[in-house]
Amino acid sequence: MRILLTADPELPIPPKLYGGIERIVDLLVTGLENRGHTVGLVAHPESTSKASQFFPWWGKQSQNKLDALKNTKVLWSAVQKFQPDILHSFSRIFYLLPLLNSSLPKIMSYQRNPSLRTTSWGTKLARGSLTFTGCSDYICGIGQQAGGVWHTIHNCVELEKYTFQATVKSDAPLVFLSRVERIKGAHQAIAAARQAKKPLIIAGNQVNSEEGKNYWEQEIAPYLGKDGIEYIGPVNDEQKNELLGQAAAMIVPIQWDEPFGIVFAEALACGTPVISCHRGALPEIVRQGIDGYLVNNLDEAVTAIANIPKINRERCRQRVEQCFSADVAVSKYEHLYHSLIFSNTLVLAEN
């Protein structure tokens, strides 16, 4: 198959640090190429992913109207040059506008809450040539309200990048690994760790908005350097693997409906249990009492910390191998491509 993939223009493929969607696109490029397919990629100009053919975006910002027009033209040109059997977009549905009424099979993948308005008009304009995927049942459930055909294909990780650790030290720390902002629950992680009298390492990007700065100064910074609470900043893949592997558990008590959260699968791949909340896609990732604990309040979080030794770290790793590995995800996308191309061939033959 000839498969053309697109990613948002803000970050290169793969990303240097933060960038969950970009990691998924990169492993999909690699996995499909390894299976003998020819993959084209439309992405940030500094992308280094091993696609057979690369087309850089002209526009740098997804939300900029002029950039959106530029990128629509780039994608149109890429389709004419690459001649794909299927077009798979992880970028903006607007870029597909000139291509929607063509017979070319198209997939629009959502890693965040879809806009019901845009998915609705996309479905109508595409007249059967556009299919949607979501990174969780939670996301697909939202999208289905606008119509169209939706498939859940969970996010994934490259297992070889994460070292399984069967045991950790008795005084192993908790780890918070995410953007340090209110919706990710860093303040709740601090409160739980302090009450449980467990050390906590916080890793991740700070948020530079006014709200983000106030959150850091008022609810994070005052606790650093005390009671075993430490902030180490952003981490790369190697540092992440080491950090998660040495942790008793990863605690990210989200305060919003997380679409998926690749970091949760990354922790489990290291054998590290997860403590989070009953929000968004977390119930699809963490089996209560098996891979970790989903909690509703501070008291439950403290109890979960005390119960960490009851979790079998090998079962955490097996969870990712069976459900959230790159091989599993690539196989699901590959199967979807084949079915859509076959269906399109039948339609064209009938006409």
VMD Tcl script that draws the C-alpha trace (Angstrom):
set ca {
  {0.00 0.00 0.00}
  {0.93 3.63 -0.51}
  {-0.06 5.47 2.66}
  {0.16 9.23 3.14}
  {0.26 10.36 6.79}
  {-0.08 13.90 8.11}
  {0.72 15.43 11.50}
  {0.15 18.90 12.97}
  {2.75 21.49 11.91}
  {3.89 22.61 15.36}
  {6.31 19.81 16.29}
  {8.71 17.61 14.28}
  {8.20 13.87 13.84}
  {9.47 12.38 16.09}
  {9.39 15.10 18.80}
  {12.53 15.96 20.73}
  {10.76 16.03 24.12}
  {7.01 16.41 24.68}
  {4.65 15.35 21.90}
  {2.35 12.36 22.27}
  {0.59 12.53 18.89}
  {3.92 13.04 17.14}
  {5.28 9.86 18.74}
  {2.30 7.88 17.49}
  {2.79 9.15 13.93}
  {6.49 8.30 14.03}
  {6.00 4.73 15.22}
  {3.25 4.29 12.61}
  {5.63 5.44 9.86}
  {8.32 3.06 11.11}
  {5.97 0.12 11.63}
  {4.32 0.43 8.22}
  {7.64 0.83 6.39}
  {8.97 -2.26 8.19}
  {5.95 -4.19 6.91}
  {6.79 -3.33 3.31}
  {4.41 -0.42 2.73}
  {5.44 2.87 1.11}
  {4.76 5.75 3.47}
  {4.66 9.46 2.72}
  {4.68 12.02 5.52}
  {3.45 15.62 5.62}
  {4.78 17.29 8.75}
  {7.01 19.91 10.41}
  {10.03 20.79 8.20}
  {12.51 19.51 10.81}
  {10.98 16.03 10.96}
  {13.42 13.12 10.72}
  {11.00 10.19 10.65}
  {12.02 7.46 8.17}
  {9.25 7.91 5.61}
  {9.85 7.03 1.95}
  {8.83 10.53 0.88}
  {8.56 13.72 2.92}
  {6.51 16.87 2.33}
  {7.11 19.81 4.73}
  {4.26 22.08 5.77}
  {4.56 25.72 4.72}
  {2.43 27.04 7.57}
  {3.73 26.72 11.12}
  {0.57 27.21 13.23}
  {-2.59 25.08 13.14}
  {-4.80 27.89 14.39}
  {-3.51 30.56 11.98}
  {-5.92 31.07 9.07}
  {-3.25 31.98 6.52}
  {-1.13 29.00 7.59}
  {-4.20 26.77 7.27}
  {-4.64 27.85 3.65}
  {-0.96 27.25 2.94}
  {-1.10 23.77 4.44}
  {-4.25 22.90 2.53}
  {-2.31 23.63 -0.65}
  {0.67 21.57 0.58}
  {-1.52 18.55 1.25}
  {-3.27 18.83 -2.11}
  {0.13 18.93 -3.83}
  {1.45 16.00 -1.77}
  {-1.51 13.83 -2.81}
  {-0.94 14.65 -6.49}
  {2.78 13.79 -6.24}
  {2.60 10.77 -3.94}
  {-0.58 9.20 -5.36}
  {-1.56 7.37 -2.14}
  {-3.96 4.47 -1.87}
  {-5.17 6.01 1.38}
  {-4.72 9.32 3.19}
  {-4.47 9.23 6.99}
  {-4.63 12.59 8.77}
  {-3.51 13.29 12.32}
  {-3.64 17.01 11.54}
  {-6.54 19.41 10.83}
  {-9.64 18.30 8.99}
  {-9.66 21.70 7.24}
  {-6.54 20.65 5.29}
  {-8.65 17.88 3.73}
  {-11.27 20.27 2.37}
  {-10.32 20.16 -1.35}
  {-9.98 16.36 -1.12}
  {-13.14 15.48 0.77}
  {-15.40 14.86 -2.22}
  {-12.77 12.73 -4.00}
  {-13.04 8.95 -3.96}
  {-9.66 8.61 -2.24}
  {-10.21 6.75 1.08}
  {-9.43 9.09 3.97}
  {-9.04 8.61 7.71}
  {-9.24 11.44 10.22}
  {-7.70 10.42 13.57}
  {-8.46 12.24 16.80}
  {-6.18 12.29 19.82}
  {-8.24 15.02 21.47}
  {-11.92 15.90 21.75}
  {-13.31 16.20 18.21}
  {-15.36 19.18 17.12}
  {-18.87 17.90 16.44}
  {-19.48 20.68 13.95}
  {-16.41 19.99 11.80}
  {-16.75 16.20 11.92}
  {-20.39 16.54 10.91}
  {-19.70 18.66 7.83}
  {-16.67 16.55 7.00}
  {-18.86 13.45 6.94}
  {-21.43 15.12 4.70}
  {-18.90 16.53 2.22}
  {-16.92 13.27 1.98}
  {-19.96 11.21 0.99}
  {-18.64 7.96 2.41}
  {-14.92 8.42 1.68}
  {-14.00 9.63 5.19}
  {-13.64 7.38 8.24}
  {-12.76 8.45 11.78}
  {-10.61 6.89 14.47}
  {-10.25 7.90 18.09}
  {-7.47 7.04 20.53}
  {-10.03 5.72 23.03}
  {-13.65 4.64 23.37}
  {-14.12 7.89 25.27}
  {-13.09 9.99 22.24}
  {-15.09 7.87 19.80}
  {-18.16 8.21 22.02}
  {-17.95 11.99 21.66}
  {-17.36 11.86 17.91}
  {-20.23 9.47 17.23}
  {-22.65 12.17 18.35}
  {-21.89 13.97 15.06}
  {-22.32 10.87 12.90}
  {-19.85 9.10 10.66}
  {-18.08 5.77 11.11}
  {-15.72 5.62 14.11}
  {-13.11 3.04 15.17}
  {-11.20 2.93 18.45}
  {-7.47 2.34 18.03}
  {-5.72 2.98 21.32}
  {-2.46 4.87 21.57}
  {0.67 2.81 22.00}
  {4.34 2.71 22.91}
  {7.45 1.11 21.43}
  {8.15 -1.63 23.94}
  {11.85 -1.78 23.18}
  {12.26 1.78 24.49}
  {11.04 0.82 27.97}
  {12.92 -1.53 30.26}
  {10.77 -3.76 32.42}
  {11.76 -3.56 36.09}
  {10.38 -6.51 38.05}
  {11.28 -5.00 41.42}
  {12.18 -1.62 42.90}
  {13.80 -0.55 46.14}
  {11.69 -0.46 49.29}
  {12.17 3.32 49.46}
  {11.46 3.87 45.75}
  {9.82 7.24 45.06}
  {6.53 8.08 43.46}
  {6.82 9.87 40.12}
  {4.62 12.56 38.59}
  {5.40 12.75 34.85}
  {3.36 15.17 32.76}
  {2.95 18.88 32.07}
  {2.96 20.65 35.41}
  {-0.49 22.22 35.28}
  {-3.70 22.02 37.24}
  {-5.57 19.63 34.94}
  {-2.78 17.06 35.30}
  {-3.07 17.16 39.10}
  {0.52 17.84 40.19}
  {-0.78 19.59 43.34}
  {-2.87 16.53 44.20}
  {0.15 14.28 43.70}
  {2.11 16.45 46.14}
  {-0.68 16.37 48.72}
  {-1.01 12.58 48.50}
  {2.73 11.95 48.69}
  {3.13 14.22 51.70}
  {0.23 12.60 53.55}
  {1.55 9.11 52.71}
  {5.07 10.20 53.70}
  {6.52 9.02 50.38}
  {9.14 10.87 48.27}
  {7.86 12.31 45.01}
  {9.81 13.23 41.87}
  {8.03 15.69 39.57}
  {9.11 15.71 35.91}
  {7.66 17.61 32.99}
  {7.27 20.97 31.33}
  {6.10 24.03 33.20}
  {3.32 26.06 31.56}
  {4.27 29.64 30.68}
  {0.79 31.16 30.59}
  {-0.26 33.54 33.35}
  {-2.46 30.84 34.83}
  {0.36 28.31 34.56}
  {2.86 30.61 36.27}
  {0.45 31.35 39.12}
  {-0.22 27.64 39.57}
  {3.49 26.90 39.76}
  {4.27 29.73 42.18}
  {1.33 29.13 44.50}
  {0.76 25.36 44.48}
  {4.01 23.69 43.41}
  {7.10 25.78 44.22}
  {6.36 26.19 47.97}
  {6.61 22.42 48.47}
  {9.80 21.73 46.54}
  {12.85 20.69 48.53}
  {10.69 19.64 51.48}
  {9.28 16.28 52.59}
  {11.04 14.50 49.71}
  {9.30 16.55 46.97}
  {11.68 17.24 44.05}
  {11.29 18.80 40.58}
  {13.74 17.73 37.85}
  {12.28 19.45 34.77}
  {11.52 17.93 31.35}
  {13.01 14.53 30.52}
  {13.97 12.83 27.26}
  {13.18 9.21 26.35}
  {16.23 7.72 28.07}
  {15.66 9.72 31.26}
  {11.96 8.84 31.20}
  {12.73 5.12 30.98}
  {15.09 5.32 33.95}
  {12.76 7.53 35.99}
  {9.68 5.37 35.52}
  {11.59 2.13 36.00}
  {12.85 3.14 39.44}
  {9.45 4.38 40.66}
  {7.16 2.62 43.09}
  {4.26 4.05 41.07}
  {3.45 6.90 38.73}
  {0.86 9.22 40.24}
  {-0.88 11.62 37.85}
  {-4.30 12.36 39.40}
  {-5.84 14.07 36.38}
  {-8.46 16.78 36.87}
  {-9.90 16.57 33.35}
  {-11.17 13.99 30.86}
  {-7.88 12.69 29.45}
  {-8.32 11.45 25.82}
  {-5.73 8.71 26.44}
  {-2.39 9.80 27.90}
  {0.54 7.87 26.44}
  {2.55 8.37 29.63}
  {0.25 5.95 31.44}
  {1.11 3.19 28.97}
  {4.79 4.14 29.21}
  {4.72 3.66 32.97}
  {3.03 0.26 32.67}
  {5.60 -0.77 30.05}
  {8.27 -0.33 32.73}
  {6.19 -2.44 35.11}
  {5.27 0.65 37.10}
  {1.71 0.81 38.53}
  {-0.42 3.88 37.81}
  {-2.42 5.97 40.26}
  {-4.86 8.32 38.53}
  {-8.58 9.18 38.45}
  {-11.84 7.92 36.93}
  {-11.74 10.45 34.08}
  {-11.71 10.20 30.30}
  {-9.94 7.12 28.94}
  {-8.20 6.09 32.17}
  {-10.65 3.22 32.87}
  {-9.67 1.81 29.44}
  {-5.98 1.81 30.40}
  {-5.82 0.94 34.10}
  {-7.65 -2.09 35.48}
  {-8.53 -1.33 39.09}
  {-6.32 -3.24 41.49}
  {-4.43 -4.96 38.65}
  {-2.45 -2.24 36.85}
  {-2.88 0.37 39.56}
  {-5.67 2.37 41.14}
  {-8.19 4.97 39.95}
  {-9.17 7.25 42.82}
  {-11.78 9.92 43.48}
  {-10.21 11.95 46.28}
  {-7.13 12.50 48.41}
  {-7.97 9.81 50.97}
  {-8.36 7.21 48.23}
  {-5.04 8.32 46.70}
  {-3.27 7.83 50.03}
  {-4.83 4.37 50.39}
  {-3.76 3.52 46.84}
  {-0.16 4.48 47.66}
  {-0.24 2.13 50.66}
  {-1.55 -0.68 48.42}
  {1.11 -0.34 45.71}
  {2.97 -3.51 46.88}
  {-0.14 -5.54 46.01}
  {0.29 -4.79 42.29}
  {2.17 -7.36 40.21}
  {4.60 -5.37 38.03}
  {4.82 -8.18 35.46}
  {1.08 -7.93 34.81}
  {1.51 -4.19 34.20}
  {4.03 -4.95 31.45}
  {1.80 -7.68 30.00}
  {-1.07 -5.19 29.80}
  {0.95 -3.03 27.42}
  {2.26 -5.97 25.40}
  {-1.27 -7.21 24.79}
  {-3.16 -3.93 24.33}
  {-0.93 -0.88 23.88}
  {2.18 -1.98 21.99}
  {3.22 -0.40 18.69}
  {2.81 -3.77 16.95}
  {-0.81 -4.05 18.09}
  {-1.66 -0.51 16.98}
  {0.08 -0.78 13.60}
  {-1.76 -4.05 12.91}
  {-5.11 -2.40 13.66}
  {-4.39 0.57 11.40}
  {-3.09 -1.74 8.66}
  {-6.27 -3.83 8.83}
  {-8.39 -0.67 8.63}
  {-6.45 0.56 5.59}
  {-6.96 -2.74 3.77}
  {-10.69 -2.81 4.50}
  {-11.24 0.80 3.36}
  {-9.22 0.38 0.16}
  {-11.03 -2.87 -0.64}
  {-14.43 -1.24 -0.04}
  {-13.46 1.71 -2.23}
  {-12.37 -0.65 -5.01}
  {-15.76 -2.36 -4.93}
  {-17.60 0.98 -5.10}
  {-15.53 2.15 -8.06}
  {-16.10 -1.16 -9.85}
  {-19.85 -0.89 -9.39}
  {-19.85 2.62 -10.82}
}
mol new
graphics top color blue
foreach p $ca { graphics top sphere $p radius 0.5 }
foreach p [lrange $ca 0 end-1] q [lrange $ca 1 end] { graphics top cylinder $p $q radius 0.2 }
display resetview
